[in-house]
Amino acid sequence: VIVDALLGIEEISDAWVGPVEDQLEGQIPVAYITPALGNTYDKKFFLTKLRPLLPVNHLPEEIYAVSGIPRTGSGKVDRKKLLSLTSTAKKL
């Protein structure tokens, strides 16, 4: 549901959302996006677009811009590679 909402934003060409443990809230959603060519927007821009589409607890707590979402040969997201990009990804 969250990924579908992200992909519905024309400024995003690819996306993946995964859970991250939070001490207060349990698991929170974190989004990894590939902005469409030339788009440099901030977290507030994307949250403004997502608020009408998602419940508050589904809004990503963090959004990382990556150059591409790594995928396996079968087209599934390669989570290990993607999570390893967190240290070098641009946090919005």
Residue, then its C-alpha position, 0 to 999 in steps of 0.5 A: v500500500i505504501v509503495d503503491a502510494l509512493l509510485g503514484i507520485e510522478e516525481i518518484s520512478d521506483a520505491w521500496v518500503g521496509p520496517v525498522e524497529d523503533q523503541l517507542e512505536g515498534q516497527i516504523p516504515v522507512a522508504y527508499i526512493t529513486p527520484a525521477l530524473g532531475n528531481t530534488y525534493d525534500k521529505k516534506f514535499f513527499l509527505t505532503k503528497l502522501r498524507p491524503l493517501l495514507p493513514v498517519n501510521h503508514l507515513p514513512e518516518e525516514i525517506y532515503a533517495v538512492s540512485g536505484i533500487p537493487r533487484t535480484g535476477s527475478g526482479k525482487v528487491d535485493r534487501k541486503k544491497l538496498l539496506s547497505l546503501t543506507s550509509t551512502a544514501k541521501k536522507l531526505 
